[in-house]
Each structure stands twice: as structure tokens, then as C-alpha cells.
């Protein structure tokens, strides 16, 4: 059973765990994944949907991360959602009503950009920087779109599936190398 209880805004719980539900909410496809409601907005709908959800009580970003589906482009998605190489996943929380919600946005490799949620949820700033640093997805209108984990002169994005695996020598205290 989904944690979402307001039938007027999100009525997507059919009890399935495969994401095959074809409901709509906020103008975008809705699915159920293991009891959690999942919205699939387009990049153009993304910020507006998050603003509407914030007005509906989803005031906390629990997580925002990137996913590289380089080798899994034919994954199951709701009807009308075109799979892309990258996906940004946002988990939201409505504390007052004890509800959780997941948002999955498809991001094409040829234009790996997405609007920033910083104006709606300032706490998303570090999550977006990490997603940029690890996957190369740029968040437009972000106040500080710089690396957060890797050195500034690092070339590439290490969590991309096509990033070359290399060796970085590790120096241990007291080693004689």
C-alpha cells in the first residue's frame, strides 16, 4: 500500500511492484514501486511538479541522486515515458502526513541538464553538486555548480558506466614506496 493518502492528487496504488500502473498526477505518469508512489515528470514539468508537491506538504528533500542506465536502456517505465541514459531520482517527504514520494526524471546523454530545485528546496544544493560531480548532469540556475567530491582538476565523472577504471596510487602512512 502506498504512503500517499490524498486520492485527489495521487491515486496510483494498484498494489503492483513492477511500475506498470498508468495513472497520472500533476500531468505526468505515476507508478507504484514496492508500495511507494513514483512520479515521472518530463524535464520541463520537473520544477513545477516539485513546487506543487511542496504546496501539498512535501517540504523535505530526503535524497537526490543520479543513475546511469547505459546498459539498461530498455528498463520498464510507464507508458509515455521515453527511457534516457541518465535519470535523476528525488525522494520527498511530507512530515505532517507521514508520506513519501519518489520522482524519476529522464535526462538525455546529449543534453545532460536539469533545472535546479534550489529555489524550492535549498537543501538540495549539495545533492545536485554531487550528482553533477559523479554523473555530469548539470543543474541550471544552481548557485554553485562546482565539484563537491572530486578535485577541481579531475577529468570526467567517475560514476558514469563508461568511465575508464584506472589506478590511483594510495599512499599509506609509514609506507616506503
Secondary structure, 3 states (H helix, E strand, C coil): CCCCCCCCCCCCCCCCCCCCCCEEECCEEEEEECCEEEEECCCCCHHHHHHHHHHCCCCEEEEEEEEECCCCCCCCCCCCCCCCCEEEEEEEEECCCCEEEEEEEEECHHHCEEECCCCCCHHHHHHHHHHHHHHCCEEECCCCCCCCCCCCCCCCCCCCCCCCCCCCCCCCCCCCC
